[in-house]
Amino acid sequence: MILLWIPVIAYLLTPVVLLLLWRTRFWRPVTGRPTPWRLSPGVSFALFALSIVGGGIVASIGVRMVADAAIEGTTMRLAIGTWAGVAGGLLGAAPGWVIAAQEPRPADAPPPMTLSMGVVAGVVGLALALPPVEAAASLGQALQQAISGRPPDPLAHDTLQVLMATTPDLGWWLMVAGAVVGAPVLEEILYRGFLQQGLRRLDIGPWLATVSTAGLFTLMHLPALPIEGRISALSGLFVLAIGLGLIRERTGRLAPCILAHALFNTFNLLLAIATTG
């Protein structure tokens, strides 16, 4: 019943949200001024690549250690692999803090929003993004069904499928923590930080940088999406990523993006529990 009402509510609210964004000009990123991002494009892109590679290497080491230790439980094995990947990615990103501390903020860049206002902007931004995200996902579901001839799985992510198929234990909760804390922190640093702001420092416009980053962010999730639900999931993820990029442009901070991303993953988890429980 919940899944039936969500698309209806999303279709009704999306025009209202778009009109509100248009009237308040929240949709319009700051233009004509550089980003307050302190890292140069070359450093940003290098750290993006280093974090991706480092996360993959450490995740594979974690998976191998799990296999060698014969750890029981699917969720615990997956949780260790997830957190190993997060740790490896953050380790690759860590030099960014050291380098940024030695670089001045561009003198003509707009000052970032205060942290408290940024938190509010992150929550409000996600609230505004949810209806278009759900509407896009619903349209993707319709297209998926038209192509395949069968309805897509509502749990359009491997992690959600595993969590909903197992009884909560320590590994289950560690997987949840990885989804609502670890992944948002790492992914926002990589995509809305290194990639999007690296593009902005190349004098690429905010919309082109936001959409380009959103496209890569969406495609990088492809391996974790079940084939029967990919169109729906990719559609929603792309709209979400644009929303996160706009939050970054409007606030000048990563913390609001991390918060919005974490709340979105929490919303999806609670929705999955409500629809399968």
DRENDOSE-482696 format. One record per residue (C-alpha): x negated, y, z; residue in one letter. Coordinates in steps of 0.2 Angstrom, whole numbers, padded with zeros to 4 digits, always signed. Layout:
N
XYZA
...
//
This chain:
277
+0000+0000+0000M
-0014+0012+0004I
-0023+0009-0013L
-0006+0013-0021L
-0004+0030-0013W
-0022+0036-0014I
-0022+0039-0034P
-0005+0048-0032V
-0011+0059-0019I
-0027+0062-0028A
-0018+0067-0045Y
-0007+0079-0035L
-0021+0087-0026L
-0034+0088-0039T
-0026+0102-0049P
-0024+0112-0032V
-0043+0109-0028V
-0049+0115-0046L
-0038+0130-0044L
-0045+0134-0027L
-0063+0132-0033L
-0059+0143-0048W
-0051+0157-0037R
-0065+0156-0024T
-0079+0154-0037R
-0086+0140-0025F
-0088+0130-0041W
-0101+0143-0048R
-0118+0139-0042P
-0130+0154-0038V
-0137+0159-0055T
-0151+0170-0060G
-0161+0167-0044R
-0173+0153-0041P
-0170+0140-0028T
-0178+0141-0011P
-0186+0124-0013W
-0204+0126-0008R
-0212+0111-0018L
-0218+0113-0036S
-0209+0103-0050P
-0224+0092-0052G
-0225+0088-0034V
-0206+0085-0033S
-0206+0073-0047F
-0221+0064-0041A
-0214+0062-0024L
-0197+0056-0032F
-0206+0042-0041A
-0217+0038-0027L
-0202+0036-0015S
-0193+0025-0028I
-0208+0014-0030V
-0212+0014-0012G
-0194+0009-0007G
-0194-0005-0020G
-0211-0012-0014I
-0207-0011+0005V
-0189-0019+0002A
-0197-0033-0008S
-0210-0036+0007I
-0195-0036+0019G
-0185-0048+0009V
-0201-0060+0008R
-0203-0058+0027M
-0185-0063+0030V
-0187-0078+0018A
-0203-0084+0027D
-0195-0081+0044A
-0180-0091+0039A
-0169-0078+0047I
-0151-0084+0047E
-0136-0074+0042G
-0133-0065+0025T
-0129-0048+0033T
-0145-0049+0044M
-0156-0053+0028R
-0148-0039+0018L
-0149-0027+0032A
-0168-0030+0034I
-0170-0028+0015G
-0160-0012+0016T
-0169-0004+0030W
-0186-0009+0023A
-0181+0000+0007G
-0176+0016+0016V
-0192+0015+0026A
-0202+0013+0011G
-0193+0027+0002G
-0195+0039+0017L
-0213+0035+0018L
-0216+0040+0000G
-0206+0056+0003A
-0216+0060+0019A
-0230+0070+0011P
-0217+0083+0005G
-0215+0089+0022W
-0233+0092+0024V
-0235+0101+0007I
-0219+0111+0010A
-0225+0117+0026A
-0240+0125+0017Q
-0230+0133+0003E
-0221+0149+0005P
-0203+0151+0000R
-0201+0160-0016P
-0199+0178-0012A
-0185+0182-0023D
-0175+0166-0019A
-0158+0168-0009P
-0160+0163+0009P
-0152+0146+0014P
-0136+0146+0023M
-0137+0144+0042T
-0137+0126+0048L
-0120+0128+0056S
-0112+0136+0041M
-0120+0123+0030G
-0112+0109+0041V
-0095+0117+0038V
-0099+0119+0020A
-0103+0100+0019G
-0087+0095+0027V
-0076+0107+0017V
-0086+0103+0001G
-0082+0084+0003L
-0064+0087+0007A
-0063+0097-0009L
-0072+0084-0019A
-0062+0069-0013L
-0047+0071-0023P
-0056+0073-0040P
-0068+0059-0035V
-0053+0047-0032E
-0044+0053-0047A
-0059+0050-0058A
-0061+0032-0050A
-0042+0029-0053S
-0044+0034-0072L
-0059+0023-0073G
-0049+0008-0065Q
-0036+0011-0079A
-0049+0011-0092L
-0058-0005-0085Q
-0041-0014-0084Q
-0037-0009-0102A
-0054-0016-0108I
-0055-0032-0098S
-0036-0036-0096G
-0037-0038-0078R
-0037-0026-0063P
-0054-0022-0056P
-0060-0027-0038D
-0055-0013-0026P
-0072-0016-0017L
-0083-0009-0031A
-0099-0011-0022H
-0109-0026-0017D
-0112-0019+0001T
-0093-0017+0004L
-0090-0035-0003Q
-0102-0043+0009V
-0096-0033+0024L
-0078-0037+0021M
-0082-0055+0018A
-0092-0058+0035T
-0088-0056+0053T
-0096-0041+0062P
-0112-0046+0070D
-0129-0037+0073L
-0133-0038+0055G
-0116-0032+0050W
-0118-0016+0060W
-0136-0013+0054L
-0129-0014+0036M
-0116-0002+0041V
-0129+0010+0048A
-0139+0008+0032G
-0124+0013+0022A
-0118+0028+0032V
-0135+0034+0038V
-0150+0027+0029G
-0144+0028+0011A
-0137+0046+0012P
-0153+0053+0020V
-0165+0045+0008L
-0154+0047-0008E
-0151+0066-0004E
-0169+0069-0002I
-0173+0060-0018L
-0159+0067-0029Y
-0153+0083-0023R
-0170+0087-0016G
-0185+0081-0026F
-0176+0079-0043L
-0163+0093-0044Q
-0173+0106-0036Q
-0188+0101-0046G
-0178+0104-0061L
-0172+0121-0054R
-0190+0126-0052R
-0193+0123-0070L
-0180+0137-0073D
-0167+0125-0078I
-0150+0132-0075G
-0140+0125-0059P
-0126+0117-0069W
-0138+0107-0081L
-0149+0102-0066A
-0134+0097-0056T
-0126+0087-0070V
-0143+0079-0075S
-0146+0074-0057T
-0129+0067-0055A
-0131+0056-0071G
-0147+0048-0065L
-0140+0046-0047F
-0125+0037-0055T
-0135+0026-0066L
-0147+0021-0052M
-0132+0013-0043H
-0128+0002-0058L
-0136-0014-0051P
-0126-0013-0035A
-0109-0012-0044L
-0099-0028-0048P
-0096-0029-0067I
-0078-0030-0065E
-0077-0013-0056G
-0092-0003-0064R
-0082+0009-0074I
-0071+0014-0059S
-0086+0016-0048A
-0097+0025-0060L
-0083+0038-0064S
-0081+0042-0045G
-0099+0042-0041L
-0103+0054-0055F
-0090+0067-0049V
-0096+0064-0031L
-0114+0068-0036A
-0109+0084-0045I
-0100+0089-0029G
-0115+0085-0019L
-0126+0095-0031G
-0115+0110-0030L
-0116+0109-0011I
-0135+0110-0012R
-0134+0125-0024E
-0122+0134-0013R
-0130+0131+0004T
-0149+0130-0001G
-0150+0115+0011R
-0150+0096+0011L
-0142+0093+0028A
-0125+0098+0021P
-0127+0085+0007C
-0133+0072+0018I
-0118+0075+0030L
-0105+0075+0015A
-0113+0059+0008H
-0113+0050+0025A
-0094+0055+0027L
-0090+0049+0010F
-0098+0032+0013N
-0089+0031+0030T
-0072+0035+0021F
-0075+0021+0009N
-0080+0009+0023L
-0064+0013+0033L
-0054+0012+0017L
-0061-0005+0013A
-0057-0011+0031I
-0039-0004+0030A
-0035-0013+0014T
-0043-0030+0017T
-0039-0031+0036G
//
